Amino acid sequence: MNSLLLLIICIGILLAGYVFYGRWLCKQWGVGENTEETPAHTMTDGVDYVPAKAPVLMGHHFSSIAGAGPITGPIAAAIFGWVPIVLWVLIGGIFFGGVHDFGALFASVRNKGQSIGEIISSSIGVRAKRLFITFAYLTLILVVAAFSSIVASTFGAVVDESGAVDYAASQSQASVAMVSLLFILIAIVFGFITNRTKVNMGVASVIGIIAIVIVMAVGMNWHPIYLTQSTWMIIVGIYIAIASVTPVWILLQPRDFLSSFLLYAMLIIAAVGVIGAHPNIDPEVFPAFEGFAVNTDNGIQLLFPVLFTTVACGAISGFHSLVSSGTTAKQLNHEKEAKPIAYGGMLLECVLAVLTVCAIGFARTNGHVAGPTDIFAGGISGMVAAIPGFAGLENILYTLLILTYSAFCLTSLDTATRLARFMFQEFWLEPGQTAADIKEGWKKILVNPYFATIITVVAGIALGMGGFSKIWGLFGTANQLLAGIGLLAVAAWLGTKGKNNKMFYIPMAFMIVVTICSLVLIIKNQIAIVSAGGADWGPYAQIIIGALLIVLAVVLVIEGVGTIKRQINEKKANA
């Protein structure tokens, strides 16, 4: 299969999905019919609720939901062949992920910009809300732990046997760290320029792009900071604590808007590589289909359910509903902008996943197989270098792509921290309440944003330092369970509003079945490890948490499906 032909076909299908299915969804839900202002205007507080121009909000949303997900997912699922990945990306993106993200944003905008947990509270019940928020919060703590550890390891200097820093071997880490620090500084400056002056957005964007180029050049050539990984963990913890409570217009909006240019540049570079080199996907190194059961170093992997919990962000991801209803809904300027930002953002992520598939085949052909970053950066830079006259760019592009890849871990990290803070606060609220409504008592402390942030950061950093990897195997499944419950929540809410929610039934049922099957397999595998003897606490924790997740899923499904059935019966009775 020629990679260029594959890319053209996929982009055509995704565009058709955006135009036709996206338009149909807007019509069914009445998106844009509400003449009232969005929560960003009616509840503006200068911190979390701040109206953002569509390009700025798209930058935040796309940077937050994308991160490294649409790259690592397809690479991990490549054991099954490229055809299953592409089919799931296309079907999942249009009919599952796009509906999930768009629905979550729309429902949140119509509910004071509150999270999926509050939507569950209003449509299913308070108990269901608290179960969901507990699960979502713990999942976000795991994200904070993992991403903080990834960022710290990316920044951390190499230490020799004596404990001394090996400066020669640590230049790459120091360079990435310096670029990231300078990027935060220019984001703050950009935020003040765009929000406190009358500078045209186009002019500001050009200035921002020039600043990004300067920062990349400076960071790659001047990087005097060499700190250990543990030191960086503490610094990252302090940073995300500050970022979680800082007004979004100072850091979150401008940083993610500028980050989006890196992501768009990555997309363009990848597209240039595919178009210019248009290599065939060699069936000897990357077969179209490897089978429904594949034998790997970690045992036999089953296409169902592993493919659907691995590709994740490239097709559907529960984390997206938390972003849509957590930060994006509080910044949406006009309701009509929900479709291009949420539905369009998801389909653009699908394009990145397809480009990753193209990169995998070329990377394997050229010996780049040392992890996701090497596969993606090696594949894309190699394709560009294969274009006549571009050979000298391979090393530069390889380095830039790795820097870009690393930058998105930090982007997703502080978004996850802010989302976890929202979740912690909302857990203590009654239906219809906001944190501002609590004037006294112990709840006033618990819903305080600073208290919620401290609890979140301390828990996340402590887990990051204490062995999150022992339970990380559950994350993919837990994330997809979030997606299934998110679909259930929006379907129930639409039903209470008398709107068509049938487009949620199949995606919702499929994702919940996928995750329960995956959890059963995980528990089975961990029991086998425990039975063999010598297991540490990791397998025990995965067994217990996995069983709790199954119970959670079953309880929420029973309550959610019961709510939807009552809505259907009431509708029939009224008819």
C-alpha positions as CSV (number, residue, x, y, z in Angstrom):
1,M,0.0,0.0,0.0
2,N,1.3,3.4,-0.9
3,S,1.4,5.7,2.1
4,L,0.4,8.8,0.1
5,L,-2.7,7.0,-1.3
6,L,-3.6,5.9,2.3
7,L,-3.2,9.4,3.6
8,I,-5.4,10.9,0.9
9,I,-8.1,8.3,1.4
10,C,-8.2,8.8,5.1
11,I,-8.2,12.6,5.0
12,G,-11.1,12.4,2.5
13,I,-13.1,10.1,4.7
14,L,-12.4,12.3,7.8
15,L,-13.4,15.5,6.0
16,A,-16.7,13.8,4.8
17,G,-17.4,12.8,8.4
18,Y,-16.8,16.3,9.7
19,V,-19.0,18.0,7.1
20,F,-21.9,15.6,6.9
21,Y,-22.0,13.7,10.2
22,G,-20.9,16.7,12.2
23,R,-23.6,18.9,10.6
24,W,-26.2,16.2,11.4
25,L,-25.1,16.1,15.0
26,C,-25.5,19.9,15.3
27,K,-29.0,19.6,13.9
28,Q,-30.0,16.8,16.2
29,W,-28.8,18.5,19.3
30,G,-29.6,22.1,18.4
31,V,-26.0,23.3,18.7
32,G,-25.9,27.0,18.2
33,E,-29.6,27.5,18.6
34,N,-29.2,28.8,22.1
35,T,-29.0,32.6,21.9
36,E,-27.7,32.9,25.5
37,E,-24.1,33.7,26.2
38,T,-21.8,30.8,27.1
39,P,-20.5,30.2,30.6
40,A,-17.3,31.9,29.7
41,H,-19.3,35.1,29.6
42,T,-22.0,34.6,32.1
43,M,-19.7,33.2,34.8
44,T,-16.4,34.9,33.9
45,D,-14.0,35.1,36.9
46,G,-10.7,35.9,35.2
47,V,-9.2,32.6,36.4
48,D,-11.0,29.6,34.9
49,Y,-14.0,31.1,33.1
50,V,-12.4,33.4,30.5
51,P,-13.7,33.8,26.9
52,A,-11.1,32.8,24.3
53,K,-10.9,33.4,20.6
54,A,-11.6,30.3,18.6
55,P,-8.0,29.9,17.3
56,V,-6.6,30.3,20.9
57,L,-9.1,27.8,22.3
58,M,-8.5,25.4,19.5
59,G,-4.8,25.6,20.4
60,H,-5.5,24.8,24.0
61,H,-7.9,22.0,23.3
62,F,-5.9,20.3,20.5
63,S,-2.6,20.5,22.5
64,S,-4.3,19.1,25.6
65,I,-6.1,16.1,24.0
66,A,-3.3,15.2,21.5
67,G,-0.1,15.2,23.6
68,A,1.7,12.0,22.7
69,G,-1.4,9.8,22.6
70,P,-2.1,9.6,18.8
71,I,1.6,8.7,18.3
72,T,2.2,6.2,21.1
73,G,-1.1,4.4,20.6
74,P,-0.8,3.4,16.9
75,I,2.9,2.4,17.6
76,A,1.9,0.1,20.5
77,A,-0.9,-1.4,18.4
78,A,1.3,-2.0,15.3
79,I,1.7,-5.6,16.4
80,F,-1.7,-6.3,14.8
81,G,-0.8,-4.7,11.4
82,W,-1.7,-1.3,9.9
83,V,-5.2,-2.1,8.5
84,P,-6.9,-2.7,11.9
85,I,-5.3,0.5,13.2
86,V,-6.5,2.6,10.3
87,L,-10.0,1.2,10.3
88,W,-10.4,1.8,14.0
89,V,-9.0,5.4,13.7
90,L,-11.5,6.2,10.9
91,I,-14.6,4.5,12.4
92,G,-13.7,5.4,16.0
93,G,-12.8,9.0,15.2
94,I,-16.0,9.8,13.3
95,F,-18.6,7.8,15.1
96,F,-17.0,7.3,18.6
97,G,-14.4,9.9,19.6
98,G,-15.8,12.8,17.7
99,V,-19.3,12.3,19.1
100,H,-17.8,11.7,22.6
101,D,-15.7,15.0,22.6
102,F,-18.4,17.1,20.9
103,G,-21.2,15.8,23.1
104,A,-19.1,16.4,26.3
105,L,-18.3,20.0,25.3
106,F,-21.9,20.8,24.3
107,A,-23.4,19.2,27.5
108,S,-20.9,21.1,29.7
109,V,-21.6,24.5,28.0
110,R,-25.3,24.0,28.6
111,N,-24.5,23.1,32.3
112,K,-22.5,26.2,33.5
113,G,-19.2,24.7,32.1
114,Q,-19.2,22.0,34.7
115,S,-17.7,18.6,34.3
116,I,-19.1,15.2,33.2
117,G,-19.5,14.5,36.9
118,E,-22.0,17.3,37.3
119,I,-23.8,16.2,34.1
120,I,-24.1,12.7,35.5
121,S,-25.5,14.3,38.8
122,S,-28.2,16.2,36.9
123,S,-29.3,13.3,34.7
124,I,-28.5,10.1,36.5
125,G,-28.0,10.8,40.2
126,V,-25.7,12.1,42.9
127,R,-24.3,8.7,43.8
128,A,-23.4,8.0,40.2
129,K,-21.7,11.4,40.1
130,R,-19.6,10.7,43.1
131,L,-18.6,7.3,41.8
132,F,-17.6,8.8,38.5
133,I,-15.6,11.7,40.0
134,T,-13.8,9.3,42.3
135,F,-12.7,7.2,39.4
136,A,-11.9,10.1,37.2
137,Y,-9.9,11.9,39.9
138,L,-7.8,8.8,40.7
139,T,-7.2,8.3,36.9
140,L,-6.0,11.9,36.7
141,I,-3.7,11.4,39.7
142,L,-2.1,8.5,37.7
143,V,-1.7,10.8,34.7
144,V,-0.1,13.4,36.8
145,A,2.3,10.8,38.3
146,A,3.2,9.3,35.0
147,F,3.6,12.5,33.0
148,S,5.5,14.3,35.8
149,S,7.9,11.3,35.9
150,I,8.2,11.3,32.0
151,V,8.9,15.0,32.0
152,A,11.4,14.8,34.9
153,S,13.2,11.8,33.2
154,T,13.3,13.8,29.9
155,F,14.8,16.8,31.7
156,G,17.0,14.9,34.2
157,A,20.8,14.7,33.7
158,V,22.5,11.4,33.4
159,V,24.3,10.4,36.6
160,D,27.3,8.1,36.7
161,E,28.0,5.4,39.3
162,S,29.5,7.8,41.7
163,G,26.4,10.0,41.6
164,A,28.1,12.8,39.6
165,V,26.4,14.4,36.6
166,D,27.8,13.2,33.2
167,Y,27.6,16.6,31.4
168,A,28.6,15.2,28.0
169,A,25.8,12.5,28.1
170,S,23.3,15.0,29.5
171,Q,23.3,17.7,26.8
172,S,20.1,16.4,25.1
173,Q,18.2,16.4,28.4
174,A,19.4,19.9,29.3
175,S,18.5,21.2,25.9
176,V,14.9,19.9,26.2
177,A,14.6,21.3,29.7
178,M,15.9,24.8,28.6
179,V,13.5,24.9,25.6
180,S,10.6,24.0,27.9
181,L,11.5,26.6,30.5
182,L,11.9,29.4,27.9
183,F,8.7,28.3,26.2
184,I,6.8,28.9,29.5
185,L,8.3,32.4,29.7
186,I,7.4,33.4,26.2
187,A,3.9,32.0,26.8
188,I,3.4,34.3,29.7
189,V,4.6,37.3,27.7
190,F,2.3,36.3,24.8
191,G,-0.6,36.0,27.2
192,F,-0.2,39.6,28.4
193,I,0.3,40.9,24.8
194,T,-2.9,39.2,23.5
195,N,-5.1,39.9,26.5
196,R,-3.9,43.2,27.8
197,T,-3.1,45.1,24.6
198,K,-4.9,45.7,21.3
199,V,-2.3,43.8,19.2
200,N,-3.9,42.1,16.2
201,M,-4.2,38.3,16.7
202,G,-2.5,37.6,13.4
203,V,0.4,39.9,14.2
204,A,0.7,38.4,17.7
205,S,0.7,34.9,16.2
206,V,3.6,35.8,13.8
207,I,5.5,37.2,16.8
208,G,4.8,34.0,18.7
209,I,6.1,31.8,15.9
210,I,9.3,33.8,15.7
211,A,9.7,33.5,19.4
212,I,9.3,29.7,19.2
213,V,12.0,29.5,16.6
214,I,14.3,31.6,18.7
215,V,13.6,29.6,21.8
216,M,14.3,26.3,20.0
217,A,17.6,27.7,18.7
218,V,18.7,29.1,22.0
219,G,17.7,25.9,23.9
220,M,19.6,23.7,21.5
221,N,22.8,25.7,21.8
222,W,22.7,27.1,25.3
223,H,21.6,24.8,28.2
224,P,23.5,25.5,31.4
225,I,21.0,23.7,33.8
226,Y,21.9,20.1,34.7
227,L,19.7,18.8,37.5
228,T,18.8,15.2,38.5
229,Q,15.5,13.6,37.8
230,S,14.4,13.7,41.5
231,T,15.1,17.5,41.6
232,W,13.1,18.0,38.4
233,M,10.2,16.1,39.9
234,I,10.0,18.6,42.7
235,I,10.3,21.5,40.3
236,V,7.6,20.1,38.0
237,G,5.4,19.7,41.1
238,I,5.8,23.3,42.0
239,Y,5.2,24.4,38.4
240,I,1.9,22.4,38.0
241,A,0.7,23.6,41.4
242,I,1.1,27.2,40.2
243,A,-0.2,26.5,36.7
244,S,-3.4,24.9,38.1
245,V,-4.5,28.0,39.9
246,T,-3.1,30.7,37.6
247,P,-5.6,32.5,35.5
248,V,-6.0,30.7,32.2
249,W,-5.2,33.8,30.1
250,I,-1.8,34.1,31.7
251,L,-0.4,30.7,31.0
252,L,-2.9,28.0,29.9
253,Q,-4.4,29.7,26.9
254,P,-1.2,31.3,25.5
255,R,1.1,28.3,26.2
256,D,-1.3,25.8,24.6
257,F,-1.9,28.2,21.7
258,L,1.8,28.5,21.0
259,S,2.2,24.7,21.6
260,S,-0.4,24.1,18.9
261,F,2.0,25.7,16.3
262,L,4.5,23.0,17.2
263,L,1.8,20.4,16.7
264,Y,0.7,21.9,13.4
265,A,4.3,22.1,12.3
266,M,4.7,18.4,13.2
267,L,1.7,17.6,11.1
268,I,2.9,19.6,8.2
269,I,6.4,18.1,8.3
270,A,4.9,14.6,8.5
271,A,2.6,15.4,5.5
272,V,5.5,16.8,3.5
273,G,7.4,13.6,4.2
274,V,4.6,11.3,3.1
275,I,3.8,13.5,0.0
276,G,7.4,14.0,-1.0
277,A,8.7,10.5,-0.4
278,H,5.3,8.6,-0.8
279,P,6.9,5.3,0.3
280,N,5.1,2.0,0.0
281,I,4.3,0.3,3.3
282,D,6.6,-2.8,3.1
283,P,4.5,-5.9,4.1
284,E,7.7,-7.6,5.2
285,V,8.3,-5.1,7.9
286,F,4.8,-3.8,8.6
287,P,2.1,-6.3,7.4
288,A,-1.5,-5.2,6.7
289,F,-2.9,-7.7,9.2
290,E,-1.1,-10.0,11.7
291,G,-4.1,-11.8,13.0
292,F,-6.6,-11.7,15.8
293,A,-4.2,-13.2,18.3
294,V,-0.5,-12.2,18.1
295,N,2.3,-13.8,20.0
296,T,4.6,-11.2,21.7
297,D,7.3,-11.1,24.3
298,N,4.5,-10.3,26.8
299,G,2.5,-13.3,25.8
300,I,-0.5,-13.6,23.4
301,Q,-2.2,-10.3,22.6
302,L,-5.8,-10.4,21.4
303,L,-6.9,-7.8,18.9
304,F,-10.2,-7.6,20.8
305,P,-10.0,-5.8,23.3
306,V,-6.3,-4.8,23.1
307,L,-6.5,-2.7,19.9
308,F,-9.3,-0.6,21.3
309,T,-7.7,0.2,24.6
310,T,-4.2,0.9,23.0
311,V,-4.9,3.2,20.1
312,A,-6.9,5.5,22.5
313,C,-6.4,9.2,21.6
314,G,-6.2,8.4,17.9
315,A,-9.8,7.2,17.9
316,I,-11.5,7.8,21.3
317,S,-10.2,8.7,24.7
318,G,-11.9,9.3,28.0
319,F,-9.4,12.0,28.9
320,H,-10.9,14.1,26.1
321,S,-14.3,14.4,27.8
322,L,-12.5,15.7,30.9
323,V,-10.7,18.4,28.8
324,S,-13.9,19.3,26.9
325,S,-16.0,19.7,30.0
326,G,-13.2,20.8,32.3
327,T,-11.3,23.6,30.7
328,T,-12.6,24.1,27.1
329,A,-16.2,24.6,28.1
330,K,-15.2,27.4,30.5
331,Q,-13.5,29.3,27.7
332,L,-15.8,28.7,24.7
333,N,-16.7,32.1,23.2
334,H,-19.7,31.0,21.1
335,E,-21.6,27.8,21.1
336,K,-21.3,27.4,17.4
337,E,-17.5,27.1,17.8
338,A,-18.0,23.8,19.7
339,K,-18.1,21.7,16.5
340,P,-14.8,22.8,14.9
341,I,-13.0,22.8,18.3
342,A,-14.3,19.4,19.7
343,Y,-15.4,17.4,16.7
344,G,-12.8,18.9,14.4
345,G,-10.0,18.6,17.0
346,M,-10.7,14.9,17.3
347,L,-10.6,14.3,13.6
348,L,-7.4,16.3,13.3
349,E,-6.0,13.9,15.9
350,C,-7.0,11.0,13.7
351,V,-4.9,12.5,10.9
352,L,-1.9,12.5,13.2
353,A,-2.6,8.9,14.0
354,V,-2.7,8.0,10.3
355,L,0.6,9.9,9.7
356,T,2.1,7.9,12.5
357,V,1.0,4.7,10.8
358,C,2.9,5.9,7.7
359,A,5.9,6.7,9.8
360,I,6.0,3.2,11.4
361,G,6.6,1.4,8.1
362,F,9.4,3.7,7.0
363,A,11.0,3.7,10.5
364,R,11.1,-0.1,10.6
365,T,12.6,-0.1,7.1
366,N,15.4,2.2,8.3
367,G,16.1,0.6,11.6
368,H,14.3,3.1,13.9
369,V,12.7,0.8,16.5
370,A,14.0,2.1,19.8
371,G,10.6,3.2,21.4
372,P,7.8,5.6,20.2
373,T,9.9,8.7,20.0
374,D,12.6,7.1,17.8
375,I,10.0,5.4,15.6
376,F,8.0,8.5,15.0
377,A,10.9,11.0,14.7
378,G,13.0,8.5,12.7
379,G,10.2,7.7,10.4
380,I,9.1,11.2,9.6
381,S,12.6,12.7,9.4
382,G,13.7,9.8,7.2
383,M,10.8,10.3,4.8
384,V,11.6,14.0,4.5
385,A,15.3,13.2,4.0
386,A,14.3,10.8,1.1
387,I,13.0,13.8,-0.8
388,P,15.7,15.0,-3.3
389,G,17.6,17.9,-1.9
390,F,16.3,17.4,1.7
391,A,18.8,14.8,2.9
392,G,20.7,17.2,5.1
393,L,17.6,18.0,7.2
394,E,17.3,14.5,8.7
395,N,19.3,15.0,11.9
396,I,17.8,18.5,12.5
397,L,14.2,17.3,12.0
398,Y,14.8,14.2,14.2
399,T,15.9,16.4,17.1
400,L,13.1,19.0,16.6
401,L,10.5,16.2,16.4
402,I,11.7,14.7,19.7
403,L,11.7,18.2,21.3
404,T,8.1,18.7,20.1
405,Y,7.1,15.3,21.3
406,S,8.5,16.0,24.8
407,A,6.9,19.4,25.0
408,F,3.4,17.9,24.8
409,C,3.9,15.8,27.9
410,L,4.3,19.0,29.8
411,T,1.2,20.5,28.1
412,S,-1.0,17.5,29.0
413,L,0.5,17.4,32.5
414,D,-0.7,20.8,33.8
415,T,-4.0,20.5,32.0
416,A,-4.5,17.2,33.8
417,T,-3.6,18.9,37.1
418,R,-6.2,21.6,36.6
419,L,-8.8,19.0,35.7
420,A,-8.0,17.0,38.8
421,R,-8.4,20.1,40.9
422,F,-11.9,20.7,39.3
423,M,-12.9,17.1,40.0
424,F,-11.8,17.3,43.7
425,Q,-13.8,20.5,44.1
426,E,-16.9,19.2,42.4
427,F,-17.0,16.0,44.5
428,W,-18.2,18.0,47.5
429,L,-20.9,20.0,45.7
430,E,-24.6,19.3,45.6
431,P,-26.5,19.4,42.3
432,G,-26.5,22.9,40.8
433,Q,-23.9,24.2,43.2
434,T,-20.6,25.8,42.3
435,A,-17.6,26.4,44.6
436,A,-18.5,30.0,44.9
437,D,-21.8,29.0,46.5
438,I,-20.1,27.5,49.5
439,K,-19.7,30.3,52.1
440,E,-18.7,28.5,55.3
441,G,-18.0,25.2,57.0
442,W,-15.6,22.4,56.2
443,K,-16.8,22.2,52.6
444,K,-15.5,25.7,52.0
445,I,-12.0,24.4,52.7
446,L,-12.4,21.3,50.5
447,V,-13.7,23.3,47.5
448,N,-10.9,25.9,47.9
449,P,-8.8,25.7,44.7
450,Y,-5.5,26.0,46.5
451,F,-6.3,23.2,48.9
452,A,-7.6,21.0,46.1
453,T,-4.4,21.7,44.1
454,I,-2.1,20.9,47.0
455,I,-3.8,17.6,47.6
456,T,-3.7,16.7,43.9
457,V,0.0,17.7,43.3
458,V,1.3,16.0,46.5
459,A,-0.5,12.8,45.7
460,G,0.6,12.8,42.0
461,I,4.2,13.6,42.6
462,A,4.5,11.1,45.5
463,L,3.0,8.4,43.3
464,G,5.4,9.5,40.5
465,M,8.3,9.0,42.8
466,G,7.0,5.8,44.4
467,G,6.4,3.4,41.5
468,F,3.3,4.4,39.4
469,S,4.6,2.0,36.7
470,K,3.5,-0.9,38.8
471,I,-0.1,0.0,38.1
472,W,0.3,1.9,34.8
473,G,-0.9,-1.2,32.9
474,L,-4.4,-0.4,34.0
475,F,-4.3,3.2,32.6
476,G,-5.3,2.4,29.0
477,T,-8.3,0.4,30.1
478,A,-9.3,2.9,32.8
479,N,-9.0,5.7,30.2
480,Q,-11.4,3.9,27.8
481,L,-13.8,3.1,30.6
482,L,-13.9,6.9,31.2
483,A,-14.9,7.2,27.5
484,G,-17.7,4.7,27.8
485,I,-19.1,6.4,30.9
486,G,-18.7,9.8,29.3
487,L,-20.8,8.6,26.4
488,L,-23.4,7.2,28.8
489,A,-23.5,10.5,30.7
490,V,-24.1,12.6,27.6
491,A,-26.6,10.2,26.2
492,A,-28.6,10.4,29.5
493,W,-28.4,14.2,29.6
494,L,-29.6,14.5,26.0
495,G,-32.5,12.3,26.9
496,T,-33.5,14.6,29.8
497,K,-33.5,17.5,27.3
498,G,-35.7,15.5,24.8
499,K,-32.9,15.4,22.2
500,N,-31.9,12.5,20.0
501,N,-29.3,10.4,21.8
502,K,-29.4,7.2,19.7
503,M,-26.0,7.9,18.1
504,F,-24.5,7.2,21.5
505,Y,-25.9,3.7,22.1
506,I,-23.5,1.6,20.0
507,P,-20.3,3.5,20.9
508,M,-21.3,3.5,24.6
509,A,-22.1,-0.2,24.6
510,F,-19.0,-1.1,22.6
511,M,-16.6,0.8,24.8
512,I,-18.0,-0.5,28.1
513,V,-17.8,-4.1,26.8
514,V,-14.3,-3.5,25.5
515,T,-13.1,-2.2,28.9
516,I,-14.8,-4.9,31.0
517,C,-13.3,-7.6,28.8
518,S,-9.9,-5.9,29.1
519,L,-10.2,-5.7,32.8
520,V,-11.0,-9.4,33.1
521,L,-7.9,-10.3,31.0
522,I,-5.7,-8.0,33.2
523,I,-7.0,-9.5,36.4
524,K,-6.5,-13.0,35.0
525,N,-2.9,-12.3,34.0
526,Q,-2.1,-10.7,37.3
527,I,-3.5,-13.6,39.2
528,A,-1.2,-15.9,37.2
529,I,1.8,-13.7,38.2
530,V,0.8,-13.9,41.9
531,S,0.2,-17.6,41.7
532,A,3.7,-18.1,40.3
533,G,5.2,-16.6,43.5
534,G,7.6,-13.7,44.1
535,A,5.2,-10.9,43.1
536,D,5.6,-7.4,44.6
537,W,2.6,-5.2,45.4
538,G,2.0,-4.3,41.7
539,P,0.0,-7.3,40.6
540,Y,-2.1,-7.3,43.9
541,A,-2.9,-3.6,43.3
542,Q,-3.9,-4.3,39.7
543,I,-6.2,-7.1,40.7
544,I,-7.9,-5.0,43.4
545,I,-8.2,-1.9,41.3
546,G,-9.3,-3.9,38.2
547,A,-12.1,-5.6,40.2
548,L,-13.2,-2.2,41.6
549,L,-13.3,-0.7,38.1
550,I,-15.6,-3.6,37.0
551,V,-17.9,-3.0,39.9
552,L,-17.9,0.8,39.1
553,A,-18.7,0.2,35.5
554,V,-21.5,-2.2,36.3
555,V,-23.1,0.1,38.8
556,L,-22.9,3.1,36.6
557,V,-24.2,1.2,33.6
558,I,-27.2,-0.1,35.5
559,E,-28.1,3.4,36.8
560,G,-27.4,5.0,33.4
561,V,-29.3,2.5,31.3
562,G,-32.1,2.6,33.8
563,T,-32.3,6.4,33.3
564,I,-32.3,6.1,29.6
565,K,-35.0,3.4,29.7
566,R,-37.2,5.6,31.8
567,Q,-36.7,8.4,29.4
568,I,-37.8,6.2,26.4
569,N,-40.8,4.9,28.3
570,E,-41.9,8.5,29.3
571,K,-41.5,9.6,25.7
572,K,-43.7,6.7,24.5
573,A,-46.3,7.5,27.1
574,N,-46.4,11.2,26.1
575,A,-46.6,10.2,22.5
